[in-house]
Amino acid sequence: MKRRKFIKGSAIIGASVITPQLFSCTSGMYQNATYRKVHKVLNADRTKVGTLPILRAFAGDRNDYVSPFVLFDEFGPVNVGAGDDPLRVDAHPHAGVIPTTYFIEGSGHHKDSLNYDFQIGKGDFMLFSSGRGAIHMEETGQSLFENGGFYHGFQIWLNMPSAYKFADPATYVFNDQQMDVLDTKDYSAKVILGEMYNAKSKIELLSPAFYFHVKLKANGRLDIPTEPTHNAFIYTIGGEMEIEGRRSLKPNQIALYERGDNMINTYSKDGAEFLILGGQPLDEVVYSYGPFVMNTKEQINQCIHNYRSGKMGNPDIVNR
């Protein structure tokens, strides 16, 4: 891919709204005046980025309910055979945004214009803090090529506050040592970002945000405390769960919550797996063009110029 061919492969498209489905059986929930209300439930849409199949829950839309996050993709699960050609997203730029990558299964290979070239595996979490602009390539990892297996995880973009839009880019990888885990009779929860009860992530951010990976056990309940002025949303990975208003949330559906109350209540009769994310809304104008997320049209034009002139790096080198 030549540097002067601007990439539009991650262009903004949204998810589809669904009609709420209610539980008709006896509810496993209990209600309280401080529980957050669900604003809307959406279905993730199937698409592809490069050769990688993904489910996209939102991209550039719903900012009033998802900021400081701006894009949410689930990649896989897909079964990769030993020796298969890698599933790959060729070298492409980012600016003004932090693509985060979290692996549930399998391994990945990351290479970028900041001279990082490494394998990332199950349970790892990566921040590609693009700032003024950098280029990276993503593909399935060496262990999958050698042994085969499932490739499954999430790439979720965290917006950067305006003060950091043109900061120096950087790449960070974290493992379980930087992330706490809660385990009770009702659930287990990995605290990737932020804090829940007595568990806290050691990963530092530019603005407050949280990111939890939760597994509800059969007949498990979990009340999740949040800051009432912060956004929050839930994405179901597997199983069926009950949320506020006796709504049913099924795999690959996302529930967006209203602000104003603090607790999010969840329950599952047979067990469920989900992510819950949110944080302090940035309350800033968002201009996005493909992989660039800025605050003004002029900044977007500057990013395009910087990419075309090679200031973000050379994609031909990153692709090698």
N, C-alpha and C positions, 0 to 999 in steps of 0.2 A: 504494500500500500504506500503510495507516494505521499510525501508530506503536504503537497499543495492540493491534494484532494480532500476537502473537509469532510469529516465523517458525520452522517446523519442517522446512523444505525440505532442510536439510542434516543430517537426523537420522542417527543412527549405524546403519550396516548393514555387514556384513562381506563378505569374498570367499569363494569356494568352494575347498575343498581338492581337489587332483587326485591321481590315482595317478601316482607318478614314472615317467617314460618314460626308458629307458636307450638310449644309442647302441649299435647292434648292429655298426657298422662299426669299423674300426681307430680307436682313440682318438687324438686329437691332444693329449691332456693328459699331463702327467707329475706324479707325486705326491710329496709331501714331508710329513714328520710335522708340520710347522708350519702346514699348510693348514687353514683353517676348514672345519668340517663343515656341510652344509646341514641345517637343522632341518625345513623344510617348503617345498613349492612350492604356490602358490595361483594360481587363475585370477581375473583381474579381472572384475567383474560390470558389465554395461551398465545404466545408469540415466540420469536427466535431472535437472539442476538448473536451474530456470527453463525456458527453451527450449533450453538447451545440452545436447547429448548428451555423456555422459562414460563412462569406464571407471573403476570404483572398485576399487582393490587392497586397501585396508583403511580402516577408519573407526572409531576408538575401541577396536578390539580389537588383539590381538597385541602389547600394550604391552611385554611382556618382551623382544620381539625387534625392535621398531621405535622405541622411545623413544630420542631426544627428539622424534621425529615422531609425529603422531597421526592423520593422514588423508592419503590419497594418491589423487588424481584425475588422469586423463589426459583432456583435453578435445579433441574431434576425433580424428583429422583429418576435417574436414568441408569440402566445397567450397562456398564462398559466392559467389553470383552478384552481379555489379555491380547496385546498386540494391535488393537484397533487404533485407527487414526485418532489423535486427540480431538476432543470437542474444544473449540478454540474461538476466542474473540481476538482478532488481530489488533495490533498496536493502534491505540486511539488516545486522544487527549482528554484531559479534564482540567477545569479551572473553577475556583470559587466554591468547591464542594468537596466533601470527604466521602468517597465510596467506601463503605465498610463491607467486609466479606467474612461470613461465619460458616464453617463447615460442620455439617451434621454427620455426613458419611463421605468416605473417599479422600482424595487428595487433589491439590491443584498446584499449578506452576505459575508463578508471578515473575514478570521481568519488566523493568521500567527504565526511563531515561535518567533516573537518579542513581544508576549503577547498582540497583538491587536485582538479584536473580536468585530465587529460592523456591523451595517446595513448602506448601502449607497443608496441614492435615486435619483430621477429625478433631473437633473441639477448639481449633485455633480461631483467632479473631484478628483481622487485619484492618488498619486504617490507612487509606491512601489519601493523605491530606494534600490536595492538589494546589491550593493557594493560587498563585499567579499563573500556574500552568505546568503540567507534566504529562508524559505519555506512559501508558503501560499496556502490556499484553497479558491475557489470561487464558489458561487452557487446563485440561485435566492433567493430573500429576504423574510422576514417574512410577509410583507404586501401582497405580491403576493400569498403566501401560504394561507393567511386568506381570501383574497378578489378576487384573480385572476386578470388578466389584461395582458397588453403587456409588454414584456421584450425586451429592445432594447438599444443598446449603442455601444461603441467602446473600444477595448483594443489596444493601439498603443504603441510600445516599443520605448523609447528614449535612444539612446546609451549614455554611460558614457565616458567622456574623460579618456585617459589612466591614468592620475594622480589620478583618483578616483576609479579605478577598484577594489581596495581592501579596500575601505573606509568602516566604520561601516554601516550596513544596517539601514534603517529607513522607516517608513510609515507615509504618510501625506494625510489628506482629506481636501478639500476646497469646499466652497459653493459660492453662488452668491455674497456674500459680498466681495470676493477676485477677482471677475471677472467683468469687465465693459461691458456695452451694448451700442451699437449704434442703433438708430431707425430713419429712414428717410422715405420719400415718396417712395423710390425705394427698400429699403432693411432694414432688421434688422440683426445685427451681435453681437454675444457674443464673447468677447475677452478672451479666456481661458488662453492662454499664449502669451506673447509678447505685441505688441502695434500696433494699427491701428488708424490713424488720431488722434483724441483727447481722445481715449479710451485706457486704459492700465491695464493689469493684475497685481495684486500684488504678484503673485506667482514667487518666485525666482528659478533660474535654475543654473546648473553647466556650461552651455555654451548657447549662444544666440539661441533661437528657438521661433517660433510662431505657434499658433493653434487657428483658428477662426471657429465658427459655424455660417453660413450665411443662411439667408432666403431671396431670391430675390422675390419681389412682381411681379405681372403681368406687363409686359413691363418695368421691372426694370433693371437698369444697375448699375454696381459697378466696379470701377477701384481700384485695391488694390495695394498700394505701397509696394515694397519689396527692400531689399538691393541687388544690382546687383550681388554681389559675393556669395549670399546665395542660397541654393536650395529652390524650391517651388513645391508643387503639390496640385491638387484638386481632391476630391472624391465626386461624386454626390450621395446624399441620396435619393432624390425624385424629380420628375419633369425632364424636359429636358432643357438644357441650351446651349448657344452658347459661344464658346471660340475662341481664336486666330485662324486665318486662316479659319473662318466660319465653324469650326468643331462643330459637335453636340456631346454633352456629356450627356449620359443617366444614369439612376440609376445603381449603382454598377459598374460604370466605373471610372477609375482614369487617370488623365492627368498629365504627368511629364513634367516640363518646363526646358528649357535651361537656363543657367546662362548668365549674360552679360548685360541685360536690367533690368529696375526696375519695370515697371507697368504690372499687370495682369488684363486683361479686361474680364468682364463677362456680359452676358445678358440673359434674359429669357422672352419669349413671354407670357407664361402662369403661370410663377412662378416656382421656383426651390429651393431646399434645398441642401446645400453642406458643406463640410469641406475643409478648405485650411490650409495647414501646410508647414513648412520648417524651415530653419535656417542655421547657419554657419556650413558648412561641417567640420567634424572632421579631415579629411585628415590623418587618421591613419589606419594601417592594421587591418582588422577585421577577427578574428577566431571565428566561432560560432559552437556550438554543442548543439542542442536542446535548452534548456533555458539558456545556458551560452554563453555570448558574451564577448570575450576577445581580446587581441592583439597578443598573441602567442600561439602555440600549447602547450607549457609547462604550461602556465597559465590555459588552458583548463584542462590538466591532473591534475593540482593542485585542480581545482574546483571539478572534479570528485572524487578525493581522499577525499577532505573535506566533500563532501556530504555523501559518503559511510561511513565515519568514524563518522558521526553525528555532525560535527562541524557547520553545517547549521541549526541544530534542528532535531526534531523527527517528521516525517510526521504522524506517528500513533497518536500522541497527537493532532496535528493540525486537523486531520480528525475527531476527536471525536465531 
